[in-house]
Amino acid sequence: MNLDEGVVRGAQVLVVDDEPANVALIARMLERSGFTEVRTTTDPRRFREIFLEQRPDIVLIDLHMPHVGGLELLDQVKELRGVDEYLPVLVLSADVTSKARLDALGAGAVDFLTKPLDATEVGLRVLNYLEARRLHLRLDGDRRQLDDLVQQRTAELERAHFATLRRLNLVSEFRDDETNQHTCRVGVAAARLSLTAGGTRDLAMLIEQAAPLHDLGKVGVPDAVLLKPGRLTPEEFEVVRAHPTIGAQIIGETTSDVLNLARVIAQTHHERWNGEGYPAGLRGEDIPLAGRVVAVCDVFDALTHERPYKAAWTVGEAVGELRAQRGEFFDPDLVDLFVDAVLPGLPWVADGGLVEEAVGGEERGWGRTAGRRAAPEGQRLLPPADVGHNARAVVGGATAMADQWRPEVGL
C-alpha cells in the first residue's frame, strides 16, 4: 500500500459545505483515511479565493448551499482548472432525487455521494479518484516530454534539411557566381527592404535566412542554357522558367518557418507586378511580399555583378533599370524604398564608394559597379540606353553582349 500512502500524504483536498457540523465530520473522515492536507470552508463565496491559494487535487462540495450552489461551483472549477487538467469533484448531498444526481454529473462532477456519508466509502472514493488524477498527471507529463522530444528531433531534421539545401544551392551558385556571395547579399538586402517596408523584425530575420535559396531550382537548368553567352531560344527560355517550380519542389512541404518562406520565395520571385511574370502569372499584391522584395534585390545584385553571360552594370544603370521597371516588373513602392532607403546602407555598395552624394541637383552619381569587368579588346559594352534587352550589338566590327540581363526570365 505504499503507493496509496504516497498519494494520500501529498494530496490537497478542499471541502465546501455550508453546515459546520458536516464540514467537521468530513474532515475527520478524511484524516482517519490518512489525508493531512485538508482545507475546509462553510462559505461557498470564498471558493475561488481558496481554490487559487490551495490548488487542490480533489474537491468535495455540497449541492444545496445559500449564496452559491454546488452547480455554480462546478462551473467555477471549469474556469479555474488548467486546460485538459483532470480535477475530480465529488458532490455530497442529502437530496437523493434522480434530478439532483443527473444535474451534478451533467455539470462535471465525477461522483455523487448521498448523506449520511459512510466514512470508509468516502475515504476509498477519494483515494481512487486521486490515483486517477496521479495517473493523468503522469501521462500528461510523459506527453509533454514526448512533445518536447518530437519538437527537438523535428528541429534537428529541419536544420539538417536546411543545411543540405544550402549546400545544394552552393553547387548551383558556383556555376555562375564564383564568389558565391550573390545569395548572401540578396538575403541581407531583402531583410532590410522588408523591415523598411514595415515588416516585423521576425519576418526580416526569416527572409534573410530564406532568400538565399531563391534560385535553388537552377540546379535543374543545364549549364549550356544557364551560362549561354548569347540570346536564348524560346525552348531555352522555357527551361529556365522552370527553375522557380523546381526550387519550390526541392524544398517541399515542411513545418519549418524558414523553409516554408524559402519555398514561397523560390516560387514567386519571378512573378511581375503587371501580371506577366512566371510561373503563375500573379499580379500586384497577389504576389507574396517576400517574393516581391526578393525580386527587387535579386535583380539589382545580378545587374551590378559580373556573370559569365554579362558584364556588370554600374549602380546608376541598375537603379535606372529598377525605376524603368517600376510598376511593370516590380512593386513600385518597394523600388522607391530600396533606392532611397536601403541601397545607400548596403555595406558592399556604400563601403565600395558606389554611392555618392548628389551634386548640382542631379541624382546620386552612381557611376561605379559592384563587380564590373572590362569589355574584350576591340569591343565596347554599350550602356542600357543604347541597346535593347537580351540583344547582341555589333560594334567596330566585333560582336559584343550588351545590356543582357535577360528580363524575359529575370536573369
C-alpha positions in Angstrom: 0.0 0.0 0.0 3.0 2.3 -0.3 1.5 3.8 -3.4 -1.7 4.7 -1.6 0.2 6.2 1.3 2.2 8.4 -1.1 -0.9 9.6 -2.8 -2.6 10.3 0.5 0.3 12.3 2.0 0.7 14.9 -0.7 -3.0 15.3 -1.7 -4.6 18.7 -1.4 -8.2 18.3 -0.5 -10.8 21.1 -0.5 -14.2 20.6 1.3 -17.1 23.1 0.8 -20.3 22.8 2.9 -22.4 25.4 4.5 -23.1 23.3 7.6 -20.2 23.5 10.1 -21.1 20.1 11.5 -20.9 18.5 8.1 -17.5 20.1 7.4 -16.1 18.9 10.7 -17.4 15.3 10.0 -16.0 15.1 6.5 -12.6 16.5 7.7 -12.4 13.8 10.4 -13.3 11.1 7.9 -10.5 12.2 5.6 -8.0 12.5 8.4 -8.8 8.9 9.5 -8.1 7.8 5.9 -4.6 9.4 6.2 -5.2 12.8 4.5 -3.3 15.5 6.2 -3.7 18.4 3.7 -7.4 19.1 4.1 -8.8 22.6 3.8 -12.5 23.4 4.5 -14.9 26.3 4.3 -18.6 26.9 5.1 -18.8 30.0 2.9 -19.0 29.0 -0.8 -18.4 32.6 -1.8 -14.8 32.1 -0.8 -14.3 29.1 -3.1 -12.5 30.9 -5.8 -10.1 32.6 -3.4 -9.3 29.3 -1.6 -9.0 27.3 -4.8 -6.4 29.7 -6.2 -4.5 29.6 -3.0 -4.5 25.9 -2.4 -4.7 24.5 -6.0 -6.5 21.3 -4.7 -6.1 17.8 -6.1 -9.7 17.0 -5.4 -12.8 18.9 -4.4 -15.8 17.8 -2.3 -18.8 20.2 -2.4 -22.3 20.2 -1.0 -25.0 20.5 -3.7 -27.5 22.9 -2.0 -25.9 25.9 -0.3 -27.0 29.6 0.2 -25.4 32.3 -1.9 -23.6 30.0 -4.3 -24.9 26.5 -5.0 -22.8 23.4 -5.9 -23.7 23.6 -9.6 -22.3 27.1 -9.7 -19.1 25.9 -8.0 -18.8 23.2 -10.6 -18.8 25.9 -13.3 -16.1 27.8 -11.4 -14.0 24.7 -11.3 -14.1 24.5 -15.1 -12.8 28.1 -15.3 -10.1 27.7 -12.7 -8.5 24.3 -13.6 -5.9 24.0 -16.2 -6.6 23.2 -19.8 -7.2 19.5 -20.2 -6.5 19.1 -16.4 -8.2 16.1 -14.7 -9.5 17.5 -11.4 -12.1 15.3 -9.7 -15.0 16.9 -8.0 -17.3 14.9 -5.7 -20.8 16.2 -4.9 -22.2 15.5 -1.5 -26.0 15.8 -0.8 -28.9 14.6 1.2 -31.0 15.1 -2.0 -31.5 11.6 -3.3 -33.6 12.5 -6.3 -32.6 11.4 -9.8 -32.6 15.0 -11.0 -30.1 16.1 -8.3 -27.7 13.3 -9.3 -28.1 13.9 -13.0 -27.7 17.7 -12.6 -24.5 17.3 -10.7 -22.9 14.7 -13.0 -24.0 16.7 -16.0 -22.3 19.8 -14.6 -18.9 18.0 -14.4 -18.9 16.1 -11.1 -17.2 12.7 -11.2 -19.3 11.2 -8.5 -22.3 11.8 -6.3 -22.4 10.7 -2.7 -25.5 10.8 -0.6 -25.8 11.8 3.0 -25.5 10.4 5.6 -21.9 9.6 4.5 -20.0 6.4 5.1 -16.5 7.1 6.3 -14.9 4.1 4.6 -16.7 4.8 1.3 -15.7 8.5 1.4 -12.0 7.6 2.0 -11.9 4.9 -0.7 -13.6 7.0 -3.3 -11.4 10.0 -2.6 -8.3 7.7 -2.8 -9.4 6.1 -6.1 -10.0 9.5 -7.7 -6.7 10.8 -6.5 -5.0 7.8 -8.0 -6.7 8.5 -11.3 -5.6 12.1 -11.1 -2.0 11.0 -10.4 -2.1 8.8 -13.5 -3.5 11.6 -15.6 -0.7 13.9 -14.4 1.9 11.3 -15.1 0.5 10.7 -18.6 0.4 14.5 -19.2 4.0 14.8 -18.1 5.0 12.0 -20.4 3.1 13.5 -23.3 4.8 16.9 -22.7 8.2 15.2 -22.6 7.4 13.3 -25.8 6.1 16.5 -27.5 9.4 18.3 -26.5 11.4 15.4 -27.8 9.5 15.4 -31.1 9.9 19.1 -31.4 13.6 18.8 -30.7 14.1 16.0 -33.3 12.0 17.9 -35.8 14.1 21.0 -35.3 17.2 18.9 -35.8 15.9 17.4 -39.0 14.8 20.8 -40.3 18.3 22.2 -39.6 19.8 19.3 -41.4 17.4 19.7 -44.3 18.1 23.5 -44.5 21.9 22.8 -44.4 21.5 20.3 -47.2 19.6 22.7 -49.3 22.1 25.5 -48.7 24.9 23.2 -49.9 22.9 22.2 -52.9 22.3 25.8 -53.6 26.1 26.5 -53.4 26.6 23.9 -56.1 24.2 25.9 -58.3 25.5 29.3 -57.3 29.1 28.5 -58.1 28.2 27.8 -61.7 27.5 31.5 -62.5 28.9 33.3 -59.4 32.4 32.2 -58.5 32.4 34.4 -55.4 29.3 32.7 -54.1 28.3 36.0 -52.5 25.2 36.8 -54.5 22.7 34.8 -52.4 24.1 36.2 -49.2 23.8 39.8 -50.5 20.3 39.2 -51.6 19.4 37.8 -48.2 20.8 40.8 -46.4 19.3 43.4 -48.8 15.9 41.6 -48.8 15.8 41.6 -45.0 16.5 45.3 -44.8 13.9 46.1 -47.5 11.3 44.0 -45.7 11.9 45.9 -42.5 11.9 49.3 -44.3 8.6 48.3 -45.9 7.0 47.8 -42.4 7.6 44.1 -41.9 8.4 42.8 -38.5 11.9 42.0 -37.3 11.0 38.4 -37.1 9.9 38.4 -40.8 13.1 40.2 -41.7 15.2 37.6 -40.0 13.3 34.8 -41.7 13.7 36.5 -45.1 17.4 36.9 -44.6 17.7 33.1 -44.0 15.2 32.1 -46.7 16.1 34.4 -49.5 19.5 32.8 -50.4 17.5 29.7 -51.6 15.6 31.8 -54.2 17.4 30.3 -57.1 17.8 26.7 -55.8 15.9 25.5 -58.8 18.8 26.5 -61.1 20.3 23.1 -60.3 17.7 21.8 -62.8 18.9 24.1 -65.6 21.7 22.8 -67.8 24.9 24.7 -68.0 24.5 25.1 -71.7 21.4 27.1 -71.1 22.2 28.9 -67.8 25.7 30.0 -68.9 24.9 30.6 -72.6 26.5 33.9 -73.6 24.0 34.6 -76.4 20.3 35.0 -76.9 18.2 32.2 -75.5 15.9 30.4 -77.8 12.2 30.1 -76.9 12.8 26.5 -75.9 15.7 27.5 -73.7 13.6 30.2 -72.1 11.1 27.6 -71.1 13.8 25.5 -69.5 15.0 28.5 -67.4 11.5 29.5 -66.4 11.0 26.1 -64.8 13.5 26.9 -62.1 11.1 28.6 -59.6 8.9 25.5 -59.7 11.9 23.2 -59.4 13.2 25.1 -56.4 9.8 25.0 -54.6 9.5 21.3 -55.2 13.0 20.6 -53.9 12.3 22.5 -50.7 8.9 20.7 -50.4 6.3 20.8 -47.6 7.8 21.4 -44.2 6.9 22.6 -40.7 9.9 25.0 -40.7 9.0 28.7 -41.0 12.3 29.4 -42.8 11.9 26.7 -45.3 8.2 27.4 -45.9 9.1 31.0 -46.6 12.0 29.9 -48.8 9.6 27.8 -50.9 7.3 30.8 -51.3 10.2 33.0 -52.4 11.6 30.4 -54.8 8.1 30.0 -56.3 7.3 33.7 -56.6 10.4 35.8 -57.1 9.9 35.9 -60.9 6.3 37.0 -60.7 5.8 40.5 -62.1 3.8 43.4 -60.7 2.0 43.7 -64.0 1.0 40.0 -64.0 3.2 39.0 -66.9 5.7 37.0 -64.7 6.0 33.3 -64.1 5.2 30.6 -63.2 1.7 31.5 -62.0 1.2 35.0 -63.6 0.4 36.6 -60.3 -0.3 40.3 -60.3 0.3 43.1 -57.8 -0.2 42.3 -54.2 -1.4 38.8 -55.0 2.4 38.2 -55.2 3.6 37.5 -51.6 5.5 40.3 -50.1 8.7 38.2 -49.7 8.6 37.3 -53.4 8.2 41.0 -54.4 11.0 42.0 -52.0 13.5 39.4 -53.2 12.7 40.2 -56.9 13.9 43.8 -56.5 17.1 42.8 -54.5 17.9 39.9 -56.7 17.7 41.8 -60.0 19.7 44.8 -58.6 22.5 42.5 -57.3 22.6 40.4 -60.5 22.9 43.6 -62.6 25.7 45.1 -60.7 27.9 42.0 -60.7 29.6 40.1 -63.4 28.2 36.9 -64.7 29.5 34.5 -67.4 26.9 35.8 -69.8 27.1 39.5 -68.9 29.3 42.3 -67.7 28.5 44.2 -64.5 26.4 47.3 -64.8 27.1 50.4 -62.9 24.9 51.1 -59.8 23.4 54.1 -61.7 22.5 51.9 -64.6 20.9 49.3 -62.4 19.0 51.9 -60.4 17.8 53.4 -63.7 16.6 49.9 -64.8 14.7 49.4 -61.5 13.0 52.7 -61.9 12.2 51.9 -65.5 10.5 48.7 -64.5 8.7 50.3 -61.5 5.1 49.2 -61.7 5.9 46.8 -64.5 8.3 44.2 -63.2 8.5 45.4 -59.6 6.3 46.7 -56.8 6.7 50.5 -57.3 6.7 51.2 -53.6 9.4 48.7 -52.9 11.6 50.1 -55.7 11.4 53.6 -54.1 12.2 52.2 -50.7 15.1 50.2 -52.0 16.7 53.0 -53.9 16.1 55.8 -51.4 16.4 53.9 -48.0 18.1 50.5 -48.4 20.7 50.9 -51.2 22.7 53.7 -49.5 23.1 51.5 -46.4 24.3 48.3 -48.1 27.9 47.8 -47.0 29.2 46.3 -50.2 27.8 49.3 -52.1 28.5 52.2 -49.6 31.9 50.9 -48.4 33.0 50.4 -52.0 32.3 54.1 -52.8 29.5 53.2 -55.1 27.0 55.6 -53.6 28.0 59.3 -53.9 26.2 62.4 -52.8 24.1 64.3 -55.3 25.9 67.2 -56.9 24.4 70.2 -58.5 20.8 69.0 -58.0 21.4 65.9 -60.1 20.6 62.4 -58.9 23.2 60.4 -57.0 26.4 59.9 -59.0 26.2 56.1 -59.2 28.9 55.6 -61.8 30.8 52.5 -60.5 30.0 48.9 -60.4 30.0 46.3 -57.6 31.9 43.9 -59.8 32.4 45.0 -63.4 34.7 43.5 -65.9 36.2 45.3 -68.9 35.0 44.6 -72.4 37.1 42.4 -74.5 39.7 44.2 -76.6 38.2 45.8 -79.7 34.7 45.7 -78.3 32.6 48.2 -76.4 29.9 47.3 -73.9 27.1 49.6 -74.6 25.1 51.3 -71.8 21.5 50.3 -71.2 20.1 53.2 -73.3 21.9 52.1 -76.4 20.8 48.5 -76.9 17.6 46.6 -76.1 17.5 43.8 -73.5 18.9 40.5 -74.4 20.4 41.7 -77.7 23.7 41.4 -79.5 25.3 44.6 -80.7 27.9 44.8 -83.5 30.4 47.5 -82.6 33.5 48.3 -84.5 33.2 45.0 -86.5 33.0 42.9 -83.3 30.0 41.3 -81.7 29.5 42.3 -78.0 26.9 41.2 -75.5 25.2 44.3 -74.3 22.6 45.0 -71.7 21.9 41.3 -71.4 20.2 40.7 -68.0 17.6 38.6 -69.7 14.4 40.3 -68.4 12.3 37.7 -70.1 13.5 35.2 -67.5 14.8 37.6 -64.9 18.5 36.6 -65.2 
